């Protein structure tokens, strides 16, 4: 294990010395966010988040996310190259956020850095990162505050790529297992101070987790992504699922959430990278037929046909103008790829023969490389023309290989994270795995 971590550190040091461009991904994500939510770390977007349409176990359990909070170069807009309608935002936005006291007896803030007890058993269900070395992971845990209603959450932070973890403060709220249960299920961090816990309620910290407060934004928060100091969220203002959802945003360091009018009704597929914003349209009955693309931080959007109209997609802009899409198709899911910033998509899997469930996780490492799978992970390094089975080089001690995979994310073209189920598909069986070769192999990461 130490040899493996030494190789990771050597690679990251070499990248830093060469001035390599680091990126953070999610959604979300969010490597996502989660993403991710949320968790490519220093890429400026968030994570990859889980699919709204992912039907089964993963969606029912808890969303997992990777977050992108780095600054990124704005990609060139290709809106003029494809047919689509462009809408422009109004000059004013509607303010709908309000801070409310924490749900259960908030403790007095502790001055300076804090470290909380680490649970004896830690099963990561949400991941977020801001660099290749700095991550946060969320797990169910016993409640550490008076009046808590189990399960509560425990959040760990590492600043050395998983060599060591410390516990930080968590929201004084229940860890939710469904959109109808109050509390939160996912986390995103924009930097070492500003973080978000959400799904369905929203909790915010501006001091690295020393204190958290509940924030009302007028509805349930279905997804959250971060880019260039700005947080974006899909907020279900009607309480009816995908229908009636709105895109909102706020500076990460201020609780100033406002509606993004140009997006109109939205549903799923949130991804942000620099000033690029991707989100799927919403209609009265749920998910729409279009992907909405903005190249100006949400001031205006262009509407393009979705790769899988009427069903949920997960979009990832690995390297502008290349955009990957992993979408539900009804009974299975598929992979698509765009080379014109989302204006058009082509199938990016061999004859559509991977036979993946709608709930299969997906992550793009670069313009040419991506990983997808459920019971078996597959990696492509040639734009989706061919896929090779991924090798798990080390499993948890006394445990078997993962039986299924819940979430994937990349921090740069070579480094990434996966969450897999060892044993039955249940939150308690989630484990963390790491790759340093673009998803060709993954290695188990022990968490205390």
LINHU-V183619 format. One record per residue. N is the residue number from 1. RES is the residue in one small letter. PSI is psi in degrees with one decimal (* if undefined). NEAR is the number of other C-alpha atoms within 10 Angstrom. D_CENTER is the distance of its C-alpha to the mean C-alpha in whole Angstrom. Layout:
BEGIN
N&RES&PSI&NEAR&D_CENTER, N&RES&PSI&NEAR&D_CENTER
END
This chain:
BEGIN
1&x&-43.6&11&27, 2&x&-37.8&8&28, 3&x&-40.9&8&29, 4&x&-46.3&13&26, 5&x&-34.4&18&24, 6&x&-41.9&12&27, 7&x&-38.4&12&26, 8&x&-48.1&18&23, 9&x&-39.5&17&24, 10&x&-41.3&12&27, 11&x&-45.5&15&24, 12&x&-37.3&19&22, 13&x&-42.6&12&26, 14&x&-40.5&11&27, 15&x&-43.8&13&24, 16&x&-43.2&12&24, 17&x&-29.3&9&28, 18&x&-2.6&9&28, 19&x&31.2&9&26, 20&x&147.3&11&23, 21&x&114.4&11&20, 22&x&148.9&22&17, 23&x&155.0&29&14, 24&x&134.0&39&10, 25&x&158.3&54&7, 26&x&*&49&4, 27&x&36.1&44&2, 28&x&153.5&44&2, 29&x&*&46&0, 30&x&*&48&3, 31&x&*&50&6, 32&x&65.9&49&2, 33&x&*&46&2, 34&x&175.1&42&2, 35&x&*&44&1, 36&x&66.0&41&1, 37&x&-67.6&40&2, 38&x&*&46&3, 39&x&*&50&6, 40&x&110.3&43&10, 41&x&153.3&36&11, 42&x&45.1&30&13, 43&x&152.3&35&12, 44&x&70.6&33&12, 45&x&-176.9&50&9, 46&x&164.8&49&6, 47&x&154.1&49&3, 48&x&127.4&46&3, 49&x&169.9&43&4, 50&x&155.1&41&7, 51&x&138.8&31&10, 52&x&-35.7&23&13, 53&x&-3.8&23&15, 54&x&112.4&23&14, 55&x&-42.5&16&18, 56&x&-128.3&12&18, 57&x&-46.8&13&17, 58&x&-47.3&22&14, 59&x&-34.7&19&13, 60&x&-29.2&12&16, 61&x&-85.2&17&15, 62&x&141.1&22&12, 63&x&147.7&35&8, 64&x&139.5&43&6, 65&x&156.3&41&3, 66&x&139.6&50&3, 67&x&145.0&50&5, 68&x&118.2&51&8, 69&x&14.8&41&11, 70&x&166.5&28&14, 71&x&136.4&19&17, 72&x&159.6&21&17, 73&x&133.9&14&20, 74&x&130.0&16&20, 75&x&157.1&18&20, 76&x&138.5&12&24, 77&x&132.6&18&24, 78&x&24.6&16&25, 79&x&-32.7&21&25, 80&x&-13.6&11&29, 81&x&-13.6&11&29, 82&x&156.6&16&28, 83&x&136.5&13&29, 84&x&160.2&16&28, 85&x&139.5&12&28, 86&x&129.9&16&27, 87&x&145.7&17&27, 88&x&145.0&13&27, 89&x&158.1&15&26, 90&x&166.4&11&29, 91&x&-15.2&7&30, 92&x&154.9&10&29, 93&x&156.5&14&26, 94&x&123.5&11&26, 95&x&125.6&14&25, 96&x&4.7&14&24, 97&x&148.6&18&22, 98&x&139.8&13&24, 99&x&135.1&14&24, 100&x&156.9&11&26, 101&x&152.5&11&27, 102&x&147.1&17&25, 103&x&-32.5&15&25, 104&x&109.3&15&27, 105&x&76.8&12&30, 106&x&139.5&15&27, 107&x&157.8&13&29, 108&x&133.2&8&31, 109&x&140.7&12&29, 110&x&125.5&10&29, 111&x&140.5&8&30, 112&x&-178.9&8&29, 113&x&146.8&11&26, 114&x&159.7&14&26, 115&x&124.3&14&25, 116&x&162.3&15&25, 117&x&143.3&13&26, 118&x&129.2&17&23, 119&x&150.9&17&24, 120&x&-30.6&9&26, 121&x&119.7&12&24, 122&x&117.4&22&20, 123&x&97.6&23&17, 124&x&126.5&24&14, 125&x&-10.5&28&12, 126&x&139.5&34&8, 127&x&142.3&43&8, 128&x&151.8&47&7, 129&x&153.1&49&10, 130&x&-3.7&35&12, 131&x&177.1&27&14, 132&x&-22.1&27&15, 133&x&-21.7&18&17, 134&x&112.3&18&15, 135&x&163.9&27&13, 136&x&141.8&30&12, 137&x&145.9&29&12, 138&x&138.2&25&13, 139&x&151.1&24&16, 140&x&148.6&23&18, 141&x&162.8&19&21, 142&x&148.5&14&25, 143&x&132.8&19&25, 144&x&11.6&16&26, 145&x&156.8&16&28, 146&x&133.3&11&31, 147&x&8.0&12&30, 148&x&147.6&16&27, 149&x&106.8&14&26, 150&x&151.8&15&25, 151&x&146.2&16&22, 152&x&-176.3&23&21, 153&x&157.6&25&18, 154&x&131.9&26&18, 155&x&125.6&27&16, 156&x&149.8&26&17, 157&x&139.2&22&17, 158&x&142.7&17&18, 159&x&8.7&18&19, 160&x&35.8&15&21, 161&x&28.2&20&18, 162&x&1.8&19&19, 163&x&-42.9&16&22, 164&x&146.6&13&23, 165&x&147.0&20&21, 166&x&150.7&16&22, 167&x&138.2&19&21, 168&x&173.2&20&20, 169&x&152.5&23&21, 170&x&161.0&25&19, 171&x&144.4&30&19, 172&x&76.6&27&22, 173&x&164.7&25&21, 174&x&145.4&21&20, 175&x&112.5&28&17, 176&x&146.7&24&17, 177&x&2.2&20&17, 178&x&156.4&17&17, 179&x&-18.8&19&17, 180&x&-3.5&12&21, 181&x&123.2&13&21, 182&x&151.8&17&20, 183&x&-151.5&26&18, 184&x&159.9&27&14, 185&x&-11.8&29&12, 186&x&160.8&40&9, 187&x&152.0&40&9, 188&x&141.0&46&8, 189&x&137.3&35&11, 190&x&-31.5&32&12, 191&x&-170.4&21&15, 192&x&-14.1&17&17, 193&x&-44.5&14&18, 194&x&119.3&18&16, 195&x&161.9&24&13, 196&x&137.3&24&12, 197&x&132.7&26&12, 198&x&173.4&26&12, 199&x&84.8&27&12, 200&x&-23.9&24&15, 201&x&168.2&23&16, 202&x&128.6&26&15, 203&x&143.1&26&16, 204&x&140.5&27&17, 205&x&142.1&23&18, 206&x&13.0&21&20, 207&x&34.9&18&22, 208&x&18.6&21&19, 209&x&0.3&23&19, 210&x&-41.4&22&23, 211&x&149.1&21&23, 212&x&148.1&26&20, 213&x&150.4&19&21, 214&x&141.2&22&21, 215&x&128.2&19&20, 216&x&126.4&17&21, 217&x&17.4&24&20, 218&x&10.5&16&22, 219&x&-176.9&19&20, 220&x&136.1&25&17, 221&x&109.5&25&13, 222&x&-27.8&26&11, 223&x&156.0&38&8, 224&x&136.2&43&8, 225&x&153.3&43&7, 226&x&139.1&46&9, 227&x&132.5&32&12, 228&x&45.0&23&16, 229&x&10.1&19&16, 230&x&133.7&21&15, 231&x&136.8&27&12, 232&x&145.2&28&12, 233&x&143.7&25&12, 234&x&117.9&26&13, 235&x&121.3&28&16, 236&x&98.1&25&18, 237&x&-11.9&17&21, 238&x&-16.8&14&23, 239&x&17.5&15&22, 240&x&25.0&12&22, 241&x&-133.9&19&19, 242&x&-32.2&27&18, 243&x&136.5&21&21, 244&x&14.2&20&22, 245&x&149.1&29&18, 246&x&150.7&25&18, 247&x&129.3&26&16, 248&x&161.2&26&17, 249&x&162.4&21&16, 250&x&147.1&20&17, 251&x&141.0&16&18, 252&x&-25.5&26&16, 253&x&2.9&18&19, 254&x&145.0&12&21, 255&x&73.3&18&21, 256&x&66.2&16&22, 257&x&129.2&24&20, 258&x&152.6&20&21, 259&x&142.7&23&21, 260&x&95.9&23&20, 261&x&-34.5&22&23, 262&x&-23.2&20&23, 263&x&-27.7&28&20, 264&x&-146.0&18&22, 265&x&132.2&23&21, 266&x&169.8&27&17, 267&x&-57.7&30&16, 268&x&-169.9&30&12, 269&x&25.8&30&10, 270&x&131.5&39&9, 271&x&132.0&40&9, 272&x&140.8&40&10, 273&x&107.0&34&12, 274&x&-126.7&24&15, 275&x&5.4&21&17, 276&x&132.3&26&16, 277&x&129.4&26&14, 278&x&135.5&28&13, 279&x&148.1&26&13, 280&x&144.1&30&16, 281&x&159.2&29&19, 282&x&151.5&24&20, 283&x&178.2&17&24, 284&x&-32.2&11&26, 285&x&7.9&12&25, 286&x&-120.2&20&21, 287&x&135.6&25&19, 288&x&-173.6&24&21, 289&x&-1.4&19&22, 290&x&155.1&22&21, 291&x&132.6&28&18, 292&x&126.0&30&18, 293&x&128.0&28&18, 294&x&140.0&24&19, 295&x&13.7&23&20, 296&x&37.5&15&21, 297&x&20.0&22&18, 298&x&1.7&24&19, 299&x&-34.2&18&23, 300&x&154.0&20&23, 301&x&145.4&28&22, 302&x&137.7&25&23, 303&x&126.0&24&23, 304&x&156.2&23&23, 305&x&135.0&19&23, 306&x&148.0&23&20, 307&x&-27.5&27&20, 308&x&79.0&22&21, 309&x&132.9&18&22, 310&x&0.6&21&22, 311&x&158.9&25&19, 312&x&139.2&30&15, 313&x&154.0&34&13, 314&x&118.7&30&10, 315&x&141.4&34&11, 316&x&119.1&36&10, 317&x&86.9&27&13, 318&x&-49.7&26&14, 319&x&106.4&18&17, 320&x&139.0&21&18, 321&x&17.1&18&20, 322&x&128.9&20&19, 323&x&128.3&24&16, 324&x&150.6&33&15, 325&x&131.0&27&14, 326&x&118.3&27&14, 327&x&148.1&28&16, 328&x&147.8&28&17, 329&x&-1.0&18&21, 330&x&-71.4&15&23, 331&x&-22.1&10&24, 332&x&179.9&16&21, 333&x&161.4&25&18, 334&x&167.2&25&19, 335&x&133.3&26&18, 336&x&164.2&22&19, 337&x&137.5&26&19, 338&x&139.9&21&20, 339&x&7.6&17&22, 340&x&43.0&18&23, 341&x&29.8&27&20, 342&x&0.5&30&19, 343&x&-40.4&25&23, 344&x&150.9&18&24, 345&x&143.2&21&22, 346&x&149.7&14&24, 347&x&136.4&18&23, 348&x&42.2&22&22, 349&x&148.6&18&23, 350&x&103.9&12&26, 351&x&19.4&9&28, 352&x&36.6&14&25, 353&x&14.7&8&26, 354&x&-21.2&16&23, 355&x&62.0&13&24, 356&x&143.2&20&20, 357&x&163.2&20&19, 358&x&-29.0&27&17, 359&x&4.2&25&15, 360&x&134.9&30&14, 361&x&158.9&30&11, 362&x&147.3&32&11, 363&x&139.1&34&10, 364&x&129.7&34&12, 365&x&-31.1&28&14, 366&x&-171.6&22&16, 367&x&-24.9&22&19, 368&x&-14.2&18&20, 369&x&136.2&22&18, 370&x&161.7&28&16, 371&x&139.2&26&15, 372&x&155.5&26&15, 373&x&176.0&25&17, 374&x&-79.0&21&17, 375&x&-29.4&15&21, 376&x&134.2&15&21, 377&x&145.6&25&19, 378&x&141.0&20&20, 379&x&136.7&25&19, 380&x&140.7&24&21, 381&x&12.1&19&22, 382&x&46.1&13&24, 383&x&17.2&19&22, 384&x&6.6&21&22, 385&x&-40.3&13&26, 386&x&154.9&14&26, 387&x&140.0&21&23, 388&x&137.4&12&24, 389&x&137.3&16&24, 390&x&140.7&18&22, 391&x&133.8&15&24, 392&x&110.3&18&23, 393&x&-20.5&12&25, 394&x&131.7&15&25, 395&x&164.5&18&24, 396&x&145.6&16&24, 397&x&133.3&8&28, 398&x&10.3&5&30, 399&x&163.1&9&27, 400&x&178.8&12&27, 401&x&153.7&15&24, 402&x&136.5&22&21, 403&x&-24.0&15&22, 404&x&162.6&21&19, 405&x&142.3&25&15, 406&x&-31.3&28&12, 407&x&149.2&38&9, 408&x&149.0&39&9, 409&x&156.6&48&8, 410&x&146.1&39&10, 411&x&-21.0&34&12, 412&x&-176.6&26&15, 413&x&-15.8&22&17, 414&x&-29.8&16&18, 415&x&135.4&24&16, 416&x&176.7&28&13, 417&x&149.7&27&12, 418&x&146.3&28&12, 419&x&124.1&26&12, 420&x&152.7&26&16, 421&x&122.4&23&18, 422&x&108.5&20&22, 423&x&-143.4&15&24, 424&x&160.3&12&23, 425&x&92.4&18&20, 426&x&146.7&13&20, 427&x&-35.8&20&17, 428&x&-15.3&17&20, 429&x&10.1&18&20, 430&x&138.8&25&17, 431&x&159.1&24&17, 432&x&133.8&23&15, 433&x&153.0&22&16, 434&x&143.6&25&16, 435&x&144.5&22&17, 436&x&11.8&23&19, 437&x&36.0&12&21, 438&x&24.2&24&18, 439&x&7.2&33&17, 440&x&-37.2&21&21, 441&x&151.8&18&21, 442&x&147.6&24&19, 443&x&137.0&21&21, 444&x&136.9&23&20, 445&x&117.9&20&19, 446&x&134.0&16&21, 447&x&128.0&18&20, 448&x&*&13&23
END
